[in-house]
Amino acid sequence: MKIPFHLMMFKSFHAQRNVLRKGMKELSPGQPKILRYVATHQNCMLKDIASSCDVECATVSKILNALEEKEFLEKEISKNNKRALCLRITEKGEKALQHWNSHCEKVEQLSLQGFSEREKEQFYDYLNRMYENLSGKEMN
């Protein structure tokens, strides 16, 4: 019997997540994508982080507090725009993010083992199109 598509996606997602979580040393689930966003966007607004990371503002706020508590980032309210946060990734945060990115690269290599370069490109394109179909926005 053919496995339904939704089940294949579900099982693949969970298999990848389980391997990724084994490498989570300093960062908790949800924190890497927020930290990655902060590392590349200064003076960002909570709603921008939430939109980019596909999570609610309240969730972002909790994660930012946890990252600040772990000293992975520093935050303060912008003097020019009270709705914007001045977020800065710390050296400790940069090291944690580098470790996470390295781990993700290893998991990606494992995940795509045996795929040709063309198949990898096609798979990437398929996932992008699927995300756009489901979310109505481009993946960033």
KOLROGU-675498 format. One record per residue (C-alpha): residue number from 1; residue in one letter; x, y, z. Coordinates in steps of 0.25 Angstrom, whole numbers, plus 5000, padded with zeros to 4 digits. Layout:
N
<NUM A <X Y Z>>
...
***
This chain:
140
<1 M <5000 5000 5000>>
<2 K <5005 5014 4996>>
<3 I <5008 5023 5008>>
<4 P <5000 5036 5008>>
<5 F <5008 5048 5005>>
<6 H <5004 5055 5018>>
<7 L <5009 5043 5026>>
<8 M <5022 5043 5018>>
<9 M <5024 5058 5021>>
<10 F <5021 5056 5036>>
<11 K <5030 5045 5037>>
<12 S <5041 5052 5030>>
<13 F <5040 5064 5038>>
<14 H <5040 5057 5051>>
<15 A <5052 5048 5047>>
<16 Q <5060 5061 5044>>
<17 R <5055 5068 5056>>
<18 N <5059 5056 5065>>
<19 V <5073 5056 5059>>
<20 L <5074 5071 5060>>
<21 R <5070 5071 5075>>
<22 K <5081 5062 5078>>
<23 G <5091 5073 5075>>
<24 M <5084 5083 5083>>
<25 K <5094 5087 5094>>
<26 E <5092 5101 5098>>
<27 L <5080 5105 5089>>
<28 S <5066 5100 5092>>
<29 P <5055 5097 5081>>
<30 G <5051 5110 5075>>
<31 Q <5063 5118 5079>>
<32 P <5072 5116 5067>>
<33 K <5063 5122 5057>>
<34 I <5061 5134 5066>>
<35 L <5075 5136 5068>>
<36 R <5079 5134 5054>>
<37 Y <5069 5145 5050>>
<38 V <5074 5155 5061>>
<39 A <5088 5152 5056>>
<40 T <5085 5158 5042>>
<41 H <5074 5168 5046>>
<42 Q <5078 5180 5055>>
<43 N <5067 5189 5062>>
<44 C <5056 5179 5057>>
<45 M <5042 5179 5062>>
<46 L <5035 5167 5069>>
<47 K <5025 5166 5058>>
<48 D <5036 5165 5048>>
<49 I <5043 5153 5055>>
<50 A <5030 5146 5057>>
<51 S <5026 5147 5042>>
<52 S <5039 5143 5037>>
<53 C <5040 5131 5047>>
<54 D <5025 5127 5045>>
<55 V <5022 5128 5060>>
<56 E <5013 5137 5069>>
<57 C <5019 5150 5075>>
<58 A <5016 5145 5089>>
<59 T <5025 5133 5086>>
<60 V <5036 5142 5080>>
<61 S <5035 5150 5093>>
<62 K <5037 5138 5102>>
<63 I <5049 5133 5093>>
<64 L <5056 5146 5093>>
<65 N <5055 5147 5109>>
<66 A <5061 5133 5110>>
<67 L <5072 5136 5100>>
<68 E <5075 5149 5108>>
<69 E <5075 5141 5121>>
<70 K <5085 5131 5115>>
<71 E <5093 5143 5111>>
<72 F <5092 5140 5096>>
<73 L <5087 5153 5093>>
<74 E <5085 5167 5098>>
<75 K <5072 5175 5096>>
<76 E <5067 5189 5099>>
<77 I <5056 5198 5094>>
<78 S <5060 5207 5082>>
<79 K <5061 5222 5086>>
<80 N <5056 5225 5072>>
<81 N <5045 5216 5071>>
<82 K <5038 5210 5084>>
<83 R <5033 5198 5076>>
<84 A <5046 5194 5071>>
<85 L <5056 5186 5079>>
<86 C <5071 5188 5079>>
<87 L <5075 5174 5079>>
<88 R <5090 5170 5078>>
<89 I <5095 5156 5078>>
<90 T <5106 5154 5088>>
<91 E <5119 5146 5086>>
<92 K <5113 5134 5094>>
<93 G <5101 5135 5085>>
<94 E <5110 5135 5072>>
<95 K <5117 5123 5077>>
<96 A <5104 5115 5080>>
<97 L <5099 5119 5067>>
<98 Q <5111 5115 5059>>
<99 H <5111 5101 5067>>
<100 W <5096 5100 5063>>
<101 N <5099 5104 5048>>
<102 S <5110 5093 5047>>
<103 H <5101 5083 5053>>
<104 C <5090 5086 5043>>
<105 E <5100 5085 5032>>
<106 K <5103 5071 5036>>
<107 V <5089 5067 5037>>
<108 E <5086 5073 5024>>
<109 Q <5097 5065 5018>>
<110 L <5092 5052 5024>>
<111 S <5078 5056 5020>>
<112 L <5082 5057 5005>>
<113 Q <5092 5046 5005>>
<114 G <5090 5039 4991>>
<115 F <5083 5051 4984>>
<116 S <5090 5057 4972>>
<117 E <5092 5072 4971>>
<118 R <5081 5073 4962>>
<119 E <5072 5065 4971>>
<120 K <5076 5074 4983>>
<121 E <5072 5087 4974>>
<122 Q <5059 5081 4970>>
<123 F <5056 5077 4984>>
<124 Y <5059 5091 4989>>
<125 D <5050 5097 4978>>
<126 Y <5039 5087 4982>>
<127 L <5040 5091 4997>>
<128 N <5040 5106 4993>>
<129 R <5028 5104 4985>>
<130 M <5020 5096 4995>>
<131 Y <5023 5106 5006>>
<132 E <5018 5118 4997>>
<133 N <5005 5109 4993>>
<134 L <5003 5107 5008>>
<135 S <5007 5120 5014>>
<136 G <5004 5130 5003>>
<137 K <5018 5136 5005>>
<138 E <5032 5134 5000>>
<139 M <5042 5126 5008>>
<140 N <5053 5135 5014>>
***
